[in-house]
Amino acid sequence: MTDTPTTTRSDGWGIITATIAVFALIVAGIAFLSSTGGDSTVLAASDAAAAEWDGAPLELDVELGDLYVEPAAIEVEAGQPLLLHVHNAGVMPHDLVFDNGDGTTMLDPGESETIEVSGYSQSTVAWCTVAGHREGGMEMAVTVIGGDATDAPVATGADTGHGDHATVAANAAWDAEFVPFDPNLAPAPGGTEHEITMRATEVQMEVAPGVFQEVWTFDDQVPGPVLRGTVGDLFTITLINEGDIGHSIDFHSSRVAWNDEMRTIGPGEELVYQFRAEYAGVFMYHCGTAPALHHIGNGMFGTMIIDPPDLADVDHEFVFVQHEWYLGPEGEPGSLTKMQNDEWDLVVFNGHWNQYAHAPIEVEPGERIRAWVLNAGPSENSSFHVVGTIFDTFYKEGSYQLRPDDGQEGGAQALDLQPAQGGFVEFSLPVDGLYPIVTHKFSNVDKGALGLFLAGEVDMDGDIAH
């Protein structure tokens, strides 16, 4: 048997069509339907490719793509072995593994491998073992005819979204050794050219007291490093993949070709992403590798701040990135199934459950404070609010909507942000005391979106909600 050919046309339309299809997968994170059929047709053992079993294996060509397996379902006689010619037609590494351990090695794009799979007495499923790919649709259902079970298996993915997933204890509290994410924002570094190296990694992180997950990160932290500059600055970012799966990076502050700087790189590879900042704003960056929902929902995001040219002086600048956690089993990646169903377990600021309630952010009454806020999502909205004060400056998505020097008498109570939107607010705290930091979608406050500003002298011996 020969490798599955790659179809091209001299006018480039085949390449454009494939690029559009892959981009749709990255955005949606859903199963890709084959361009040859698109309906996950069952390939039966009685078809011409197999005929009736005469002792020979069922020989098939299998194509792996981003994110699909074609054929998505086959039928085989009980005990009949399989001879599969597997080709990776995608742009990311994939494999195909059965529950008995038979399967391919990890195939790079364009690679092929022929494998023999021993016969089954009951129906089963084969899948790609790259994290998130099975849940994204990379399964092949194998229905055994005449065996112990003749019904086709239900291809639901490795993760049902529930099961033995981690949970936060009702009385959870951070211990004294916990170090919160530093919310203080450093000034723009100066200069007009910035050369930055960032690492894509997969690490264990405690997202809530006693709850550990395998998170995917930039530079071993969630959110990733805060980057800052001014309009006109040139950014040259070198991304090094130190993880075990493919990763990429997408700066919303840039205007570049998606298929170039934002391409996925494999473990050990690196790319250079260069752009000039043309617009001011609070911009998201994130991994865009398919399924992008899984990579963002598992921690691969951060913020780049491009200062407006007339930014006023303040006493403090803080950054708050709101996002959701979708807990998987303890120590494992987050649940893609939960992400697909909008079933978040936690909503937090800067990576950790209620961390600024445990360690309040200290300021003095009357000081000017600027809070930069990004809603990294990937799916929930944000209504950033500080209890006990009013915002006199309101900047959202590149534009001021409220400024004290405009002579207005109004004030703002919440900065409303959909996923991937950002802005900042300015305010002061009038007297000594505690001022809660929340999203005013209060169902999410109980899920971890709670912090405190501590202004001046406060008696901390009383009860504080954690």
C-alpha positions in Angstrom: 0.0 0.0 0.0 1.2 3.6 -0.7 0.8 6.6 1.5 -2.4 8.6 1.1 -1.6 11.4 -1.4 -2.0 15.0 -0.6 -4.1 16.8 -3.2 -2.8 20.2 -4.5 -3.7 22.5 -7.3 -1.4 24.9 -9.1 -3.7 27.9 -8.5 -3.2 27.4 -4.7 -6.9 27.0 -4.0 -6.4 23.6 -2.3 -4.0 25.2 0.2 -6.4 28.0 0.9 -9.3 25.6 1.4 -7.2 23.5 3.8 -6.1 26.6 5.7 -9.7 27.8 6.2 -10.8 24.3 7.4 -7.9 24.1 9.9 -8.7 27.6 11.2 -12.4 26.7 11.7 -11.2 23.8 13.8 -8.9 25.9 16.0 -11.7 28.3 16.7 -14.4 25.8 17.4 -12.3 22.8 18.7 -14.8 20.4 17.2 -14.5 17.2 15.2 -13.4 17.8 11.6 -15.5 16.0 9.0 -13.7 14.4 6.0 -13.7 16.4 2.8 -14.4 13.1 1.0 -17.6 12.4 2.8 -18.2 14.6 5.8 -20.7 12.3 7.4 -18.5 9.8 9.4 -19.7 6.9 7.3 -19.3 3.4 8.7 -17.0 1.3 6.6 -18.4 -2.2 6.9 -16.5 -5.4 6.7 -18.9 -6.5 3.9 -17.8 -3.6 1.7 -15.5 -4.2 -1.3 -12.5 -3.1 0.8 -13.0 -6.1 3.1 -15.5 -8.6 1.6 -16.3 -11.6 3.8 -13.5 -12.6 6.2 -11.5 -15.5 4.7 -8.7 -15.4 7.4 -7.0 -12.3 6.0 -6.9 -9.1 8.0 -9.1 -6.1 7.2 -6.8 -3.8 5.3 -7.6 -0.1 5.4 -6.2 3.4 4.8 -6.7 5.7 7.8 -6.2 9.4 7.7 -5.5 11.5 10.8 -6.3 15.2 10.6 -6.9 18.3 12.7 -9.1 17.1 14.4 -10.6 14.0 12.8 -10.0 10.4 12.0 -11.2 9.1 8.6 -12.9 6.7 8.5 -14.6 7.6 11.8 -16.3 4.2 12.1 -15.6 0.7 10.7 -17.1 -2.8 11.1 -15.0 -5.9 11.4 -15.7 -9.6 12.0 -15.1 -11.0 15.5 -11.5 -12.0 15.8 -10.4 -10.5 12.5 -7.1 -8.6 12.8 -6.7 -5.1 11.2 -3.9 -4.0 8.9 -4.0 -0.2 9.0 -2.0 2.2 6.8 -2.2 5.4 8.9 -1.2 8.8 7.5 -1.1 12.1 9.3 -2.6 14.6 6.9 -2.8 17.4 9.6 -0.5 20.2 10.6 0.1 18.8 14.2 1.5 15.5 15.5 -1.1 12.7 16.0 -1.2 9.0 16.7 -3.9 6.3 16.7 -4.0 3.9 19.7 -6.4 1.1 20.6 -7.3 0.2 24.2 -5.2 -2.9 24.1 -2.1 -0.8 23.4 -1.8 -1.5 19.7 -1.2 1.6 17.7 1.1 3.9 15.9 4.0 6.0 17.2 3.4 9.8 17.3 3.4 10.8 13.7 4.6 14.2 12.6 2.7 16.0 9.8 3.0 14.1 6.6 4.3 10.9 8.2 2.8 7.4 7.7 3.0 4.1 9.5 1.5 0.7 8.9 0.3 -1.2 12.0 -1.2 -4.6 12.7 -4.0 -4.8 15.3 -5.1 -8.1 16.9 -8.7 -9.2 16.5 -11.4 -8.1 18.9 -14.3 -10.1 20.3 -16.3 -6.9 21.2 -16.6 -3.4 19.9 -14.0 -0.8 20.8 -12.6 2.6 20.0 -9.2 3.9 18.8 -8.2 7.5 19.4 -5.4 10.1 19.3 -3.6 10.3 22.6 -2.5 14.0 22.4 -4.3 15.9 25.2 -7.6 17.2 24.1 -7.6 15.6 20.6 -9.9 12.7 21.5 -12.4 15.0 23.1 -12.1 17.2 20.0 -13.2 14.4 17.8 -10.2 12.2 17.0 -11.8 8.8 17.6 -12.5 5.8 15.3 -15.3 3.5 16.4 -14.8 -0.2 15.7 -17.9 -2.3 15.7 -17.3 -6.1 15.9 -19.8 -8.3 14.0 -20.7 -11.6 15.5 -18.7 -11.1 18.7 -19.7 -10.5 22.4 -21.1 -7.1 21.5 -22.4 -6.1 18.1 -23.6 -2.6 18.9 -21.3 0.2 17.7 -19.5 1.8 20.7 -20.6 5.3 21.7 -17.7 7.7 20.9 -17.9 10.1 23.7 -14.3 10.9 24.2 -12.0 10.0 27.1 -13.5 12.7 29.3 -17.2 12.8 30.1 -16.7 16.2 31.9 -17.5 14.8 35.3 -16.3 11.6 37.0 -13.4 11.7 39.4 -12.6 15.4 38.9 -11.0 17.6 41.5 -13.2 19.7 43.7 -12.6 22.6 46.1 -13.4 21.8 49.8 -16.1 23.8 51.4 -13.8 25.0 54.1 -10.8 25.6 51.8 -8.2 28.2 52.8 -4.7 28.9 51.6 -1.9 28.1 54.0 0.7 30.6 55.2 3.2 29.4 52.6 1.0 30.3 49.6 2.5 33.1 47.5 -0.2 34.9 45.5 0.4 36.1 41.9 1.9 39.6 42.2 -0.8 42.1 40.8 1.6 45.1 40.7 2.2 46.3 37.2 5.6 47.7 36.3 5.9 50.8 34.1 6.6 50.3 30.4 10.3 49.4 30.1 11.2 52.3 27.8 12.9 52.1 24.5 11.2 51.3 21.2 12.4 47.8 20.6 11.7 44.8 22.8 13.3 41.4 22.4 11.5 38.8 24.6 11.9 35.1 25.0 8.9 33.1 26.2 8.6 29.4 27.0 5.6 27.1 26.4 5.4 24.5 29.2 3.2 22.0 31.0 3.5 22.2 34.8 1.6 21.2 38.0 -0.1 24.2 39.7 -2.2 24.6 42.8 -5.2 26.5 41.4 -7.2 26.3 44.7 -6.2 25.1 48.2 -5.2 21.4 47.8 -6.4 21.3 44.2 -3.6 20.6 41.7 -4.0 20.5 37.9 -1.6 20.0 35.0 -1.8 23.5 33.5 -0.3 24.7 30.2 1.6 27.9 30.5 3.8 30.6 29.2 6.9 30.8 31.4 5.5 28.4 34.1 2.8 30.9 35.3 -0.9 31.6 34.8 -1.6 34.1 33.5 1.6 34.5 31.4 4.0 37.4 31.8 2.5 40.9 31.5 4.1 42.6 28.5 4.0 46.4 28.1 5.0 49.1 25.7 3.8 52.1 23.7 2.3 52.7 20.3 5.0 52.3 17.7 7.2 49.9 19.6 8.7 46.9 17.8 8.2 43.6 19.6 10.3 40.5 18.7 9.1 37.5 20.7 10.9 34.2 20.5 8.7 31.3 21.6 10.4 28.1 22.7 8.3 25.0 23.1 9.6 23.2 26.2 6.5 21.1 26.6 5.5 17.7 25.4 2.7 18.7 23.0 2.4 21.3 20.2 1.9 25.0 21.2 1.7 28.4 19.5 1.1 32.0 20.4 -1.4 34.7 19.1 -1.0 38.3 20.1 -4.2 40.3 19.7 -2.1 43.4 19.7 -0.5 42.4 16.4 -1.5 42.6 12.7 0.3 39.5 11.1 -0.6 36.5 9.0 -2.2 33.8 11.1 -0.4 31.0 9.3 3.0 32.4 9.8 3.9 33.7 13.3 0.9 31.9 14.9 1.7 28.5 13.6 2.0 25.5 15.9 5.5 24.4 16.8 6.4 20.9 18.2 8.3 20.1 21.4 11.9 21.5 21.2 11.0 23.9 18.3 11.0 27.7 18.4 9.6 30.5 16.3 10.1 34.3 16.1 7.0 36.4 16.2 7.7 40.1 15.3 5.2 43.0 15.0 4.9 46.7 15.6 2.3 47.8 18.1 0.0 50.1 16.1 -2.9 50.6 18.6 -3.2 51.3 22.3 -5.2 49.0 24.5 -5.3 46.0 26.9 -4.8 43.0 24.6 -5.0 39.3 25.2 -2.4 36.8 23.9 -2.9 33.1 24.0 -2.0 29.7 22.5 -4.0 29.0 19.3 -3.2 25.4 18.8 -6.2 23.2 18.1 -8.4 22.8 20.1 -7.7 26.4 21.1 -10.4 26.2 23.7 -8.5 23.5 25.6 -5.2 25.4 25.5 -6.7 28.7 26.6 -9.0 27.0 29.2 -5.9 25.2 30.6 -3.9 28.3 31.2 -2.2 29.5 28.1 -3.0 33.2 28.0 -1.7 36.6 29.2 -2.0 40.3 28.6 0.0 42.8 26.6 -0.7 46.5 27.6 0.0 49.2 25.0 -0.2 52.5 26.8 -2.5 55.3 25.6 -0.2 58.3 24.8 -1.8 60.6 27.5 -1.8 58.2 30.4 -2.2 60.1 33.7 0.1 59.6 36.7 -1.3 57.4 39.5 0.1 56.0 42.8 -0.6 52.3 42.0 -1.1 50.2 38.9 -2.5 46.7 39.3 -3.4 44.1 36.7 -6.3 41.6 37.0 -6.9 38.8 34.5 -10.2 37.1 35.0 -10.6 33.6 33.7 -12.2 30.2 34.3 -10.9 26.8 35.4 -12.6 23.6 34.3 -11.2 21.0 36.7 -10.1 17.6 35.5 -8.9 14.7 37.6 -6.4 15.7 40.3 -3.0 16.5 38.7 -4.3 16.1 35.1 -5.3 18.8 32.5 -8.6 20.6 32.7 -11.7 19.0 31.2 -12.3 19.9 27.5 -15.8 18.5 27.7 -16.6 20.9 30.5 -15.1 23.7 28.4 -17.3 22.8 25.5 -20.4 22.8 27.7 -19.5 26.1 29.6 -19.4 24.1 32.9 -16.7 26.1 34.7 -15.8 25.1 38.3 -13.8 28.3 39.2 -13.7 31.9 38.1 -10.6 33.6 39.4 -8.4 36.7 39.1 -4.7 35.9 38.1 -4.8 32.2 38.3 -5.8 31.3 41.9 -9.0 31.0 43.8 -9.7 33.9 46.2 -6.0 34.7 46.5 -6.4 38.4 47.3 -9.0 37.6 50.0 -6.2 35.5 51.6 -3.6 38.2 50.9 -5.3 41.6 50.5 -3.7 44.3 48.3 -2.5 47.1 50.5 -2.9 50.8 49.6 -3.6 54.0 51.5 -6.9 56.0 51.5 -7.0 58.7 48.9 -4.2 57.2 46.7 -5.0 57.1 42.9 -5.3 53.5 41.7 -5.4 52.2 38.2 -6.7 48.7 37.7 -6.0 47.1 34.3 -8.4 44.3 33.6 -8.4 41.6 30.9 -11.2 39.0 30.6 -9.3 36.0 29.2 -12.4 33.8 29.4 -12.3 31.6 27.5 -16.1 31.7 27.7 -17.5 33.7 30.6 -18.2 37.4 30.8 -16.8 39.8 33.5 -18.2 42.8 35.4 -15.3 44.1 37.3 -16.4 46.0 40.4 -14.7 47.3 43.6 -17.2 47.5 46.5 -17.2 50.9 48.3 -15.9 53.2 45.5 -16.8 54.7 42.1 -14.6 54.7 39.0 -14.0 58.2 37.7 -12.0 57.0 34.7 -13.2 54.3 32.4 -11.2 53.0 29.4 -12.4 50.0 27.4 -11.2 48.4 24.1 -8.9 51.3 23.1 -11.2 54.2 24.1 -11.9 56.4 27.1 -15.5 56.5 28.0 -15.1 58.6 31.2 -12.4 61.0 32.4 -12.4 63.4 35.3 -10.7 66.2 33.3 -13.6 66.2 30.9 -15.7 67.9 33.5 -18.3 65.1 33.7 -20.3 64.6 36.9 -20.9 60.9 36.3 -19.1 57.9 37.5 -18.9 54.2 36.6 -19.6 51.2 38.8 -18.4 48.3 36.7 -16.1 47.6 33.8 -18.0 45.1 31.6 -15.9 42.8 29.4 -16.7 39.9 27.2 -14.0 37.2 26.6 -10.8 38.7 25.0 -11.8 42.3 25.9 -9.8 44.6 28.2 -9.6 48.0 29.7 -8.8 49.9 32.9 -10.5 52.0 35.5 -9.1 54.6 38.0 -10.4 55.4 41.4 -9.4 56.0 45.1 -10.6 54.5 48.3 -12.1 57.1 50.6 -11.3 55.9 54.2 -9.5 53.1 56.1 -11.2 49.8 55.5 -11.6 46.7 53.3 -12.9 47.1 49.7 -13.9 43.8 48.0 -12.8 43.1 44.4 -15.4 41.1 42.5 -17.1 40.3 39.3 -20.6 41.6 39.7 -22.0 38.4 38.2 -22.3 37.2 41.8 -22.7 33.5 41.0 -19.0 33.6 40.1 -17.9 35.3 43.3 -18.6 32.0 45.2 -16.4 30.3 42.6 -13.3 32.2 43.5 -13.6 35.7 42.0 -13.1 37.5 45.2 -10.3 39.8 46.5 -9.8 42.7 48.8 -8.1 46.1 48.8 -6.9 46.9 52.3 -6.7 50.7 52.8 -4.9 52.1 55.8 -5.3 50.7 59.3 -7.7 47.8 59.5 -8.4 45.3 62.3 -7.8 42.0 60.6 -8.8 39.9 63.7 -12.4 39.9 62.6 -14.0 37.5 60.1 -13.1 37.9 56.5 -14.9 35.8 53.9 -12.4 33.5 52.1 
